[in-house]
Amino acid sequence: MIRKIFAIDLTPCDIVARERGAHFFPVQAVRELIAGDDVDVLETLVTLVERVAEDNPEAIASNQMNFTRKQHALRRKPARG
């Protein structure tokens, strides 16, 4: 059996997903695709970068809320090995 660690930079993947009409990049679905019959995915590492595009309270609050939402969504869906 092959053992792998699945690492993903979520920001560019989300950009590509949105360009292709999806709301987000399907981390769990891609992990399951990688974890075929002969592959044991030991860990899934996801980088999530918090960015602030504008220096005003509304943009900062909106960005913080989006970051927190993504963070919770990733934690809610624990990877199954």
C-alpha angles and dihedrals in degrees: 000000000000117000120209142177112217112213123180137179099220100197099067091037091054090049092054091045091053091047087056094049101262123126093223142356110273100234095171094048092050090047090053090048091053092046097071125161095291100036128088111197103209098185141000115216118192124184114212116185122199111217133180112208098184134028099233130104095246094053092045092050093046092049092048091050092050092047092049092047092053091045092053093045091054092048093047092058103057114193114253117219 
